Amino acid sequence: ALVFVSEDIRLAYIEAHPEHAAKSYFVPNILSSEYVRKRGDAEEVRLPFEDGDKYLKLLTVARINFSHKGLDRAVEAFARLKADGLTDKVKWVIIGKGRDEDRLRELIARRGLDDVIYPIGVRENPIPYMKKFDAMLLPSRYEGKPMVVTEGFIMGLVPIVARYTSAGEQIQNGVDGLIFENNDEALYQGLKNVLEDPKALDRMREYIKKHDYGNEKEIEKFDKLAEGLL
């Protein structure tokens, strides 16, 4: 059997490989809201800037790989936003490590964004940080079905993403998150709209708070699949 964590990705795969359609299945990543929130309460964390409601706070948790995660193009978008005079009340924290970590820091410094963008390295448990942020920024050039989006939902974060294969499967655009088209200009324009009207995220946060994004009951799908195959 071939098991996919996204139905959209499964359909894209069998479009390219129709000979495998009969043995392809969709089983979502299983994530418990209770477990995520428990991890979120595991420790107190401090931000690298003054906390409070003064800033719109964006968080990215990702491997620092430009070709995949698109952090370089997001920094370039922020450079344009700085030229527009829109970065005084936004802070972006990046948690993670990877081959382009040094290049990321150099790019941030070269664009004069040291007081806006803060790469703080890897954290064994990044979920406590999520409690302190407004939105999860994912400027990736491509993704499968990132669990960090669901973790962010459970912790009350609005996802702001560049469109990936399963983005519409995870996020209701304009309802509980924002999906930008996957190109540099759309990322810039989308972020510009957010910074010009950050209050627009409030309605989405309220929606997220009223819904449970955990899916531990979906384990039944895995059990049925395993029983059928065995």
C-alpha positions in Angstrom: 0.0 0.0 0.0 1.0 3.6 -0.5 -0.3 5.9 2.3 -0.5 9.7 2.0 -1.1 12.2 4.8 -3.1 14.4 2.4 -5.9 13.5 0.0 -4.8 16.3 -2.4 -1.3 14.9 -2.5 -2.7 11.4 -3.1 -4.8 12.6 -6.0 -1.8 14.4 -7.5 0.3 11.3 -7.2 -2.2 9.0 -8.8 -2.7 11.5 -11.6 1.0 11.0 -12.4 0.9 7.2 -11.5 -2.6 5.9 -12.3 -1.3 2.3 -12.1 -1.0 2.7 -8.3 -4.5 4.1 -7.7 -6.0 0.9 -6.3 -3.4 0.7 -3.6 -3.2 4.3 -2.6 -4.8 5.4 0.7 -5.2 8.6 2.7 -4.5 8.5 6.4 -3.9 12.0 8.1 -1.2 12.7 10.5 -2.7 12.1 14.0 -2.4 15.0 16.4 -4.0 15.3 19.8 -5.1 18.8 20.9 -4.6 17.8 24.5 -1.1 16.6 23.8 -0.1 19.7 21.9 -1.5 22.0 24.6 0.3 20.0 27.3 3.6 20.5 25.4 2.8 24.2 25.1 2.6 24.5 28.9 5.8 22.5 29.5 8.0 25.7 30.0 8.0 29.4 30.0 9.9 31.1 27.2 11.2 34.6 26.6 11.1 36.5 23.3 14.1 38.4 21.9 12.1 41.6 22.0 9.7 43.4 24.3 6.5 41.3 24.6 3.0 42.7 24.6 0.4 44.0 22.2 2.7 46.6 20.6 3.7 44.3 17.7 2.1 41.9 15.3 4.1 38.8 16.1 4.8 36.2 13.4 6.4 32.8 14.0 8.0 30.4 11.7 9.1 26.9 12.8 11.0 25.3 9.9 14.2 23.9 8.6 16.4 26.7 7.3 16.6 25.7 3.7 15.9 28.4 1.2 15.0 26.2 -1.8 12.3 24.5 0.2 11.1 26.8 3.0 11.4 30.1 1.1 12.7 32.1 4.0 14.9 34.1 1.7 12.0 35.4 -0.4 10.1 36.3 2.8 13.1 38.4 4.0 13.1 40.1 0.6 9.4 40.8 1.0 10.1 42.3 4.4 12.8 44.5 2.9 10.2 45.9 0.5 7.8 46.4 3.4 10.4 48.3 5.3 10.8 50.6 2.3 7.0 51.1 2.5 7.3 52.1 6.2 5.4 49.1 7.4 7.8 47.2 9.6 7.8 49.3 12.7 5.1 47.3 14.4 5.9 43.7 13.3 8.3 41.1 14.7 9.1 37.8 13.0 10.8 35.0 14.9 12.2 32.0 13.1 12.9 28.8 15.0 15.0 26.1 13.3 18.4 25.2 11.9 19.7 24.1 8.6 22.2 24.5 5.8 21.2 28.1 5.0 21.2 29.4 8.6 24.3 31.6 8.1 23.0 32.9 4.8 19.7 33.8 6.5 21.5 35.8 9.2 23.6 37.6 6.5 20.6 38.4 4.4 18.7 39.8 7.4 21.7 42.0 8.3 22.3 43.1 4.7 18.6 44.2 4.4 18.8 46.1 7.7 16.1 43.9 9.3 17.9 42.9 12.6 15.3 44.7 14.6 12.4 43.0 12.7 13.4 39.4 12.0 14.9 37.2 14.7 16.3 33.7 13.8 16.8 32.2 17.3 18.0 28.7 16.3 16.6 25.3 17.1 14.4 24.6 20.1 13.6 21.0 21.2 10.1 22.0 22.0 8.9 25.1 20.0 5.3 24.9 21.0 5.5 27.1 24.2 6.6 29.9 21.9 3.3 29.6 19.9 1.3 30.9 22.9 3.1 34.3 22.5 2.4 34.8 18.7 -0.4 36.0 16.5 0.2 34.1 13.3 2.3 31.3 11.8 4.1 32.4 8.7 5.0 29.6 6.2 6.5 31.1 3.0 7.6 27.7 1.6 8.1 27.1 -2.1 6.6 23.7 -1.6 5.2 21.6 1.2 3.3 18.3 1.8 0.9 18.8 4.7 2.9 20.5 7.4 2.0 19.4 10.9 3.2 22.8 12.3 0.1 24.4 10.8 -2.1 22.1 12.8 0.0 22.6 15.9 -0.4 26.4 15.4 -4.1 26.1 15.0 -4.3 24.2 18.3 -2.3 26.9 20.0 -4.5 29.7 18.5 -2.3 30.9 15.6 -3.6 32.1 12.3 -1.6 30.4 9.5 -0.3 32.7 6.7 1.1 30.5 3.9 2.2 30.5 0.3 0.0 28.0 -1.4 1.2 24.4 -1.3 -0.5 21.2 -2.6 -2.7 20.6 0.5 -3.1 24.2 1.7 -6.8 24.3 0.8 -7.2 21.0 2.6 -5.8 22.4 5.8 -6.9 26.0 5.7 -10.1 27.8 4.9 -8.7 30.9 3.2 -10.1 34.1 4.8 -11.9 32.1 7.5 -9.2 30.5 9.7 -6.1 31.5 7.7 -4.6 33.2 4.7 -3.3 31.5 1.6 -1.2 33.5 -0.9 -0.4 32.4 -4.4 3.1 30.8 -4.4 5.2 33.5 -5.9 7.4 36.4 -4.6 5.0 39.2 -5.6 1.9 37.5 -4.0 3.9 36.9 -0.8 4.9 40.6 -0.7 1.4 41.9 -1.5 -0.3 39.5 1.0 2.0 40.5 3.8 1.5 44.1 2.9 -2.2 43.7 3.3 -1.7 42.0 6.7 0.6 44.8 8.0 -1.8 47.5 6.7 -4.7 45.9 8.5 -3.5 43.5 11.2 -7.0 43.7 12.9 -8.3 41.5 10.1 -6.6 38.5 11.8 -8.7 39.0 14.9 -11.8 37.5 13.4 -9.8 34.4 12.2 -8.3 34.0 15.7 -11.8 34.0 17.2 -12.9 31.4 14.8 -9.9 29.2 15.6 -10.5 29.4 19.3 -14.0 28.0 18.8 -12.9 25.0 16.9 -10.9 21.8 17.7 -8.2 21.1 15.2 -7.0 17.8 16.9 -7.9 14.6 15.1 -7.0 11.7 17.4 -10.2 10.0 16.4 -8.8 9.6 12.9 -6.6 6.8 14.3 -9.6 4.6 13.3 -8.7 5.1 9.7 -5.2 3.7 10.3 -6.6 0.8 12.3 -9.0 -0.1 9.5 -6.3 0.2 6.8 -3.9 -2.0 8.9 -6.7 -4.6 9.4 -7.5 -4.7 5.7 -3.9 -5.1 4.6 -3.0 -7.7 7.2 
